Amino acid sequence: MNPKVDDRVPVLIVGGSLVGLSAALFLGRLGVRHLLVEKHADTSHHPRGRGNNVRTMELYRVAGIEAAIREAASVLAPNHGILQAPSLTGEEQEWLFREIDPGGRLARFSPSSWCLCSQNDLEPVLRRAARELGADIRFGTELLSFEQDPEGVTALLRSRETGEERVVRAQYLIAADGPRSPARTELGIGQTGKGELFHNVSITFRAKRLAEVVGDRHFIACYLTNPQADGALLPVDNREEWVFHAPWHPEHGEPLEAFSDERCARHIRAAVGMPELDVEVTGKAPWHAAERVAERYSGGRVFLAGDSAHEMSPTGAFGSNTGIQDAHNLAWKLAAVLCGWGGPGLLATYEQERRPVAQVTGERASARSAEHSHPGYAVVPGVGRQAGVLAVALGYRYPRGAVAGADPAGPVVPEAFESAGEPGSRAPHQWLLRAGVRLSTLDLYEQTMVLLTGSEGAAWQEGARRAADRLAVPLDAYRIGDGAEDDLAPEPGADFAAVHGIQPGGALLVRPDGFVAWRSEGPVEDPAETVGRALREVLSL
């Protein structure tokens, strides 16, 4: 490799899709300089990966781009539910679920909500926001090779337009380079899991009359079950632009070239039940559903994120959301280590925390595809309805990792969603008032460690600040109550201590990613020593 170094950055991100761009956004918010390279010339043009769950939207809320995403997604705002039917023109139809959040109960637990925003609409929002924060993002640039040593990673990059090669020196590399990850292959990291599940060809097309037949059935997707022409229909603009996922069987020797425009149009007409439908095919892209998890999430100073670390069945959009949340988990840990307030062992907790989440979530995603009889997925009959989708999206937890006091034998995903402030779980949402301005507790978590306590917690607040100063850890400490000395006030009728699972004299420590790092249910004799001990354990100091 050319020894001359052209660029030096703390973090190099390889891959400019949803996960890589999210990593750039989160690192930028934390003030970490980085370079992102993506081999393709631009962001995705194909509408896919559209479901952004409530946890992902919470992260984008804190990062300041939730409103921009919802604006980009406004055309699909009326769409809810998954419909299953032999055709769109027959009377037989069944809603597998009608509403994403029936009854609006989610508002009790989160300041955000699910958002249907296709990848081709979301990626430009992420790229723009990351660049506004100073990110160096280079599309049309590929990683040719990399080498590691104890101090960093040396990578050779090439512009696909000019052929120019440059050498970049980084302290760490994030490989968000997709399911066939060259970085994972170079590291010699294997995969576990069921492997390939099924294959589809995603067909984009225009059909002006299709909206008349769909009518007011504004679905997220419709699974069409005609045995001669099954597939999944997804709206792009609810008017003329649509996507159809047609089953593809390369395992039976079926070539991709068999999906001619004529065959695709004929298949779509038969599936929707409109023999005379005007179908103009505008694009085709194969995709492969699989259940795999990398055996390791890192090799030296290189970390896997997103599809390079795990592949999941598409039902429920668990794969993209898990990948975005990988990036968020890794970003604050890299920032802590690079800034000197996290010990080297903190980075090892990335795999400890995120790999079990991917394993369980991948299993749930496959079960969800079986339950919904996803077109192309031939499974053994008898898979029942899957409960606890909210538990997967919002209630996953870290029994082991950068936490103190979590139950190491506890489930990664509980059977039902709970939000009680337990160590290793996402910190509860509660509306607060600060100088008359309404904010969520979740809005407090991004840049620093945060200690929360009630009106009785003056000793906690002072002790936490002393401990953080002694360890050179950035920490904000808030007292929540109705007193004149309190920093934040709960909304009338709300009980801060009860929501967070503590007594009035207790406290909890929350990480920058919004997960509870440690909790004391009541007062202690020496708050400074207690908080200091928790910080050292959580941050590997």
Salt bridges, closest charged atoms under 4 A:
ASP6 OD1 - LYS4 NZ 2.63
ASP7 OD2 - ARG138 NH1 3.59
ASP7 OD2 - ARG166 NE 3.01
GLU38 OE2 - HIS40 ND1 2.75
ASP42 OD1 - ARG127 NH1 3.11
GLU58 OE1 - ARG55 NH1 2.80
GLU58 OE2 - ARG426 NH2 2.94
GLU66 OE2 - ARG70 NH2 3.03
GLU94 OE2 - ARG385 NH2 3.64
GLU99 OE1 - HIS80 ND1 3.72
ASP136 OD2 - ARG138 NH2 2.83
GLU142 OE2 - ARG158 NH2 2.83
ASP149 OD2 - ARG169 NH1 2.82
GLU164 OE2 - ARG166 NH1 3.51
GLU196 OE1 - HIS199 NE2 3.25
ASP237 OD2 - ARG239 NH2 3.92
GLU241 OE2 - ARG206 NE 2.88
GLU251 OE2 - HIS249 ND1 3.00
GLU254 OE2 - ARG263 NH2 2.68
ASP261 OD1 - LYS284 NZ 2.82
GLU280 OE2 - ARG206 NH1 3.16
GLU291 OE1 - LYS194 NZ 3.86
GLU311 OE2 - ARG292 NH1 2.98
ASP326 OD2 - HIS310 NE2 2.64
ASP326 OD1 - ARG354 NE 2.78
GLU353 OE1 - LYS333 NZ 2.68
GLU353 OE2 - ARG511 NH1 2.66
GLU371 OE1 - ARG368 NH1 3.23
GLU371 OE2 - HIS372 NE2 3.84
GLU371 OE2 - ARG385 NH1 3.32
GLU415 OE2 - ARG364 NH2 3.75
GLU422 OE1 - ARG397 NH1 2.63
ASP443 OD1 - ARG61 NE 2.76
GLU446 OE2 - ARG29 NE 2.73
ASP486 OD1 - ARG479 NE 3.68
GLU491 OE2 - ARG438 NE 2.61
ASP513 OD2 - ARG511 NH2 2.69
GLU521 OE2 - ARG519 NH2 3.64
GLU529 OE2 - ARG533 NH1 3.42
GLU529 OE2 - ARG536 NH2 3.50
